[in-house]
Amino acid sequence: MWVGASPASTGGGIKTSTFAIGIVNFINIARGKSKIEIFNRELNPINVQKAFATMTLSFLVIGMGIFLITKFDGHLRLTDVAFEAFSAYSTVGLSLNVTPLLSDQSKIVIIVIMFIGRVSMITILMAFFKRETGRSGYAYPSDDILI
């Protein structure tokens, strides 16, 4: 349920195209390719960066939500809390009937997860940071880092 909304839809969670870019990037890394090519087209590297940022930030939000809910309501099973957090982020409306048992703090966490899942963490971050408008007249030297 974390993945499933189509690119132009109003669904929450991450889009199917974002997940597909991530999978294709993993395969290309394993093959030793530096470019991502799909259907005889090359993907723009900024799209790959956005896809991985979206996936990473979504896991961060969901993980933080699970942590906070288990801190506020330690009597609940971890799998139930994780299901609620993933469902909230994806805004699918599914529940294991745990929501009525949550404390007020945990309900606020669920609300925040739902909002972030619908709006996207990248959109929220873009609202707070100044965006570069044009190309700069310089370029830093590039280097490879061992990973």
Residue frames as qw, qx, qy, qz and C-alpha x, y, z in Angstrom:
[[0.000, 0.885, 0.465, 0.000, 0.00, 0.00, 0.00],
 [0.367, -0.657, 0.117, 0.648, 3.07, 2.25, 0.30],
 [0.058, -0.235, 0.595, 0.767, 3.37, 2.13, -3.51],
 [0.302, 0.418, 0.856, 0.023, 0.42, 2.28, -5.80],
 [0.266, 0.809, 0.255, -0.457, -0.80, 5.70, -6.83],
 [0.663, 0.486, 0.338, 0.457, -0.33, 6.61, -10.48],
 [0.458, 0.006, -0.010, 0.889, 1.79, 9.64, -11.41],
 [0.097, -0.309, -0.176, -0.930, -1.04, 12.10, -12.06],
 [0.497, -0.538, -0.656, -0.181, -3.44, 10.76, -9.44],
 [0.290, -0.720, 0.176, -0.605, -4.41, 12.26, -6.11],
 [0.902, -0.306, -0.300, 0.043, -3.35, 9.17, -4.15],
 [0.355, -0.850, 0.380, -0.085, -0.90, 9.36, -1.29],
 [0.871, -0.217, 0.372, 0.238, 2.26, 7.37, -0.75],
 [0.172, -0.505, 0.554, 0.639, 4.86, 7.09, -3.44],
 [0.683, 0.503, -0.100, -0.520, 3.91, 6.86, -7.08],
 [0.943, 0.112, 0.302, 0.081, 4.39, 3.76, -9.20],
 [0.609, 0.730, -0.127, 0.284, 6.77, 5.65, -11.48],
 [0.195, -0.814, 0.473, -0.274, 8.94, 6.66, -8.50],
 [0.796, -0.304, 0.516, -0.084, 9.18, 3.05, -7.39],
 [0.876, 0.431, 0.169, 0.137, 9.93, 1.92, -10.96],
 [0.322, 0.850, -0.321, 0.267, 12.78, 4.44, -11.25],
 [0.464, -0.656, 0.555, -0.216, 14.21, 3.10, -7.99],
 [0.900, -0.013, 0.435, -0.004, 14.06, -0.51, -9.17],
 [0.741, 0.637, 0.020, 0.212, 15.57, 0.29, -12.57],
 [0.041, 0.870, -0.422, 0.253, 18.32, 2.27, -10.86],
 [0.691, -0.455, 0.552, -0.106, 19.13, -0.71, -8.61],
 [0.902, 0.270, 0.317, 0.113, 19.34, -2.98, -11.66],
 [0.514, 0.809, -0.131, 0.253, 21.55, -0.50, -13.54],
 [0.273, -0.794, 0.510, -0.185, 23.88, -0.17, -10.56],
 [0.825, -0.205, 0.527, -0.010, 24.19, -3.96, -10.43],
 [0.811, 0.488, 0.244, 0.210, 24.99, -4.02, -14.16],
 [0.560, -0.311, 0.143, 0.754, 27.59, -1.26, -13.79],
 [0.264, 0.640, 0.429, 0.579, 25.69, 1.29, -15.89],
 [0.220, -0.208, -0.276, 0.912, 25.93, 4.99, -15.10],
 [0.330, 0.021, -0.189, -0.925, 22.82, 6.08, -17.02],
 [0.436, 0.266, 0.784, -0.353, 19.24, 4.94, -16.63],
 [0.269, 0.166, -0.569, -0.759, 17.65, 3.99, -19.92],
 [0.440, 0.295, 0.778, -0.337, 14.05, 2.88, -20.28],
 [0.572, 0.640, 0.512, -0.039, 12.33, 2.15, -23.60],
 [0.603, 0.369, 0.237, 0.666, 15.19, 3.66, -25.62],
 [0.062, -0.886, -0.046, -0.458, 15.09, 6.86, -23.59],
 [0.507, 0.088, -0.533, 0.672, 17.52, 8.19, -21.01],
 [0.387, -0.810, -0.440, 0.027, 16.12, 9.44, -17.72],
 [0.099, 0.803, -0.209, 0.549, 17.23, 12.80, -16.48],
 [0.503, 0.051, -0.690, 0.519, 19.49, 12.33, -13.40],
 [0.211, -0.214, 0.332, -0.894, 17.42, 14.87, -11.43],
 [0.770, -0.178, -0.256, -0.556, 14.41, 12.54, -11.72],
 [0.765, -0.016, -0.611, 0.205, 16.45, 9.71, -10.23],
 [0.214, 0.159, -0.525, 0.808, 17.57, 11.98, -7.38],
 [0.476, -0.216, 0.086, -0.848, 13.98, 13.07, -6.72],
 [0.828, -0.127, -0.458, -0.298, 12.78, 9.47, -6.76],
 [0.655, -0.023, -0.624, 0.426, 15.34, 8.36, -4.21],
 [0.014, -0.188, 0.377, -0.907, 14.77, 11.46, -2.08],
 [0.644, -0.226, -0.145, -0.717, 11.03, 10.74, -2.10],
 [0.838, -0.120, -0.530, -0.047, 11.52, 7.10, -1.14],
 [0.488, 0.081, -0.576, 0.651, 14.05, 7.92, 1.59],
 [0.181, -0.211, 0.260, -0.925, 11.99, 10.73, 3.08],
 [0.736, -0.245, -0.290, -0.561, 8.87, 8.56, 3.07],
 [0.775, -0.116, -0.583, 0.214, 10.66, 5.84, 5.02],
 [0.253, 0.150, -0.455, 0.840, 11.98, 8.49, 7.40],
 [0.436, -0.257, 0.040, -0.862, 8.48, 9.89, 8.02],
 [0.837, -0.200, -0.397, -0.318, 6.92, 6.45, 8.43],
 [0.680, 0.017, -0.590, 0.435, 9.75, 5.25, 10.66],
 [0.041, 0.197, -0.390, 0.899, 9.55, 8.34, 12.85],
 [0.618, -0.261, -0.122, -0.732, 5.78, 7.88, 13.07],
 [0.840, -0.146, -0.522, -0.035, 6.15, 4.25, 14.12],
 [0.468, 0.103, -0.556, 0.679, 8.73, 5.23, 16.71],
 [0.185, -0.234, 0.243, -0.923, 6.56, 7.98, 18.19],
 [0.742, -0.247, -0.253, -0.570, 3.40, 5.89, 18.28],
 [0.805, -0.111, -0.557, 0.173, 5.18, 3.00, 20.00],
 [0.273, 0.156, -0.479, 0.820, 6.63, 5.52, 22.47],
 [0.387, -0.208, 0.126, -0.890, 3.20, 7.01, 23.23],
 [0.866, -0.079, 0.075, -0.488, 1.28, 3.70, 23.09],
 [0.037, 0.501, -0.865, 0.012, 3.69, 0.93, 24.06],
 [0.602, 0.023, 0.713, -0.359, 0.89, -1.56, 24.66],
 [0.759, 0.533, 0.020, -0.374, 0.21, -1.94, 20.91],
 [0.848, 0.000, 0.422, 0.321, 1.86, -4.55, 18.70],
 [0.209, -0.520, 0.395, 0.728, 4.58, -3.23, 16.40],
 [0.214, 0.191, 0.797, 0.531, 3.02, -4.81, 13.30],
 [0.050, 0.779, 0.625, -0.028, -0.29, -3.08, 14.00],
 [0.156, -0.819, -0.009, 0.553, 1.43, 0.27, 14.51],
 [0.260, -0.283, 0.609, 0.694, 3.46, -0.18, 11.31],
 [0.192, 0.470, 0.793, 0.338, 0.31, -1.04, 9.35],
 [0.023, -0.878, -0.418, 0.232, -1.42, 2.09, 10.67],
 [0.222, -0.694, 0.231, 0.645, 1.58, 4.28, 9.82],
 [0.242, -0.041, 0.732, 0.636, 1.93, 2.91, 6.27],
 [0.115, 0.641, 0.742, 0.162, -1.83, 3.23, 5.78],
 [0.090, -0.874, -0.228, 0.419, -1.77, 6.82, 7.03],
 [0.234, -0.508, 0.427, 0.710, 1.16, 7.79, 4.80],
 [0.146, 0.111, 0.807, 0.562, -0.50, 6.20, 1.78],
 [0.386, 0.170, 0.189, -0.886, -3.90, 7.70, 2.70],
 [0.301, -0.047, -0.862, -0.406, -5.70, 4.48, 1.79],
 [0.590, -0.322, 0.047, -0.739, -8.06, 4.45, 4.75],
 [0.802, -0.096, -0.588, -0.031, -7.29, 0.91, 5.89],
 [0.269, -0.601, 0.517, -0.548, -7.01, 0.15, 9.59],
 [0.492, -0.036, -0.862, 0.117, -6.63, -2.79, 11.92],
 [0.504, -0.728, -0.366, -0.287, -9.02, -1.03, 14.30],
 [0.630, -0.186, -0.345, 0.671, -6.07, 0.33, 16.27],
 [0.117, 0.456, 0.071, 0.879, -6.86, 4.01, 15.71],
 [0.517, -0.693, -0.227, -0.449, -9.60, 4.17, 18.39],
 [0.833, -0.439, -0.220, 0.255, -7.11, 2.75, 20.90],
 [0.556, 0.335, -0.122, 0.751, -4.49, 5.43, 20.22],
 [0.303, -0.606, -0.342, 0.651, -3.72, 8.22, 22.66],
 [0.242, 0.930, 0.179, -0.208, -4.24, 11.82, 21.60],
 [0.186, -0.729, 0.501, 0.427, -0.51, 12.25, 20.90],
 [0.430, -0.038, 0.833, 0.345, -0.50, 9.20, 18.62],
 [0.413, 0.712, 0.568, -0.015, -3.58, 10.45, 16.80],
 [0.088, 0.926, -0.134, -0.341, -1.76, 13.71, 16.11],
 [0.321, -0.445, 0.728, 0.412, 1.18, 11.70, 14.76],
 [0.470, 0.348, 0.790, 0.182, -1.19, 9.80, 12.45],
 [0.290, 0.891, 0.295, -0.188, -2.70, 13.09, 11.24],
 [0.072, -0.817, 0.407, 0.402, 0.74, 14.53, 10.49],
 [0.415, -0.158, 0.825, 0.349, 1.76, 11.34, 8.65],
 [0.456, 0.605, 0.652, 0.039, -1.42, 11.54, 6.56],
 [0.178, 0.942, 0.026, -0.284, -0.75, 15.17, 5.67],
 [0.186, -0.657, 0.613, 0.399, 2.88, 14.54, 4.74],
 [0.483, 0.074, 0.841, 0.233, 1.94, 11.43, 2.75],
 [0.427, 0.743, 0.514, -0.030, -0.62, 13.37, 0.75],
 [0.140, 0.967, -0.087, -0.194, 1.41, 16.52, 0.16],
 [0.856, 0.316, -0.156, 0.378, 4.86, 14.86, -0.07],
 [0.612, -0.638, -0.029, 0.467, 7.83, 15.67, 2.08],
 [0.506, 0.094, 0.302, 0.802, 9.73, 17.09, -0.90],
 [0.003, -0.725, -0.396, -0.563, 6.95, 19.62, -1.50],
 [0.511, -0.833, -0.200, 0.069, 7.04, 20.62, 2.15],
 [0.658, -0.378, 0.133, 0.638, 10.83, 21.02, 2.08],
 [0.377, 0.379, 0.377, 0.756, 10.66, 23.06, -1.13],
 [0.180, -0.872, -0.349, -0.291, 8.32, 25.48, 0.62],
 [0.571, -0.786, -0.018, 0.237, 10.98, 26.21, 3.25],
 [0.588, -0.334, 0.358, 0.643, 14.10, 26.42, 1.08],
 [0.285, 0.749, -0.164, -0.575, 14.92, 28.94, -1.61],
 [0.841, 0.301, 0.424, 0.148, 14.94, 27.38, -5.04],
 [0.321, -0.367, 0.442, 0.753, 17.67, 28.08, -7.55],
 [0.527, 0.680, 0.240, -0.451, 16.21, 29.88, -10.54],
 [0.626, 0.730, -0.244, -0.124, 18.94, 29.68, -13.13],
 [0.920, 0.090, -0.138, 0.357, 22.20, 28.04, -13.98],
 [0.410, -0.833, 0.169, 0.331, 25.27, 29.31, -12.26],
 [0.504, 0.809, -0.298, -0.042, 28.29, 30.39, -14.26],
 [0.003, -0.604, 0.784, -0.145, 30.60, 27.94, -12.55],
 [0.936, -0.091, -0.281, -0.193, 30.97, 24.24, -11.87],
 [0.509, -0.654, 0.552, -0.093, 32.85, 22.50, -9.11],
 [0.312, 0.404, -0.843, -0.170, 35.23, 19.70, -10.04],
 [0.895, -0.177, -0.085, -0.400, 33.63, 16.29, -9.76],
 [0.026, 0.468, -0.863, 0.189, 35.06, 13.32, -7.95],
 [0.755, -0.156, -0.583, -0.255, 34.10, 9.72, -7.27],
 [0.419, -0.507, 0.551, -0.513, 33.49, 8.52, -3.73],
 [0.305, 0.088, -0.948, -0.006, 33.94, 4.93, -2.66],
 [0.657, -0.236, 0.128, -0.704, 30.63, 3.50, -1.50]]
